[in-house]
Amino acid sequence: MNRRGPGLLGAVARTAVVAGTASAVSGRVRQHQEQKSAGQEEQQAAQPPQAQAAPPAAPQAADDTLSRLERLAGLKSQGILTEEEFAAEKAKILSG
């Protein structure tokens, strides 16, 4: 009998086992990476973005100043404040 046949068959069988194992490991690694990525995406989605957590302070301060000036002007137009009182209060609002 010729001994080359079983040797060649053995090599082919080992190659098939190695290729199958590599394919299985590659699939598991890919699956693990996908699960890890999905977990990170869920965690990021659950956390509010930092930029949205704190509203800008400057526009709110400007709105407050404007509303105070409008109320002051209303008091003046109703005759509750004199021109001098209006000017003094307006100066306080705009300086501070």
Secondary structure, 3 states (H helix, E strand, C coil): CCCHHHHHHHHHHHHHHHHHHHHHHHHHHHHHHHHHHHHHHHHHHHCCCHHHHCCCHHHHHHHHHHHHHHHHHHHHHCCCCCHHHHHHHHHHHHHC
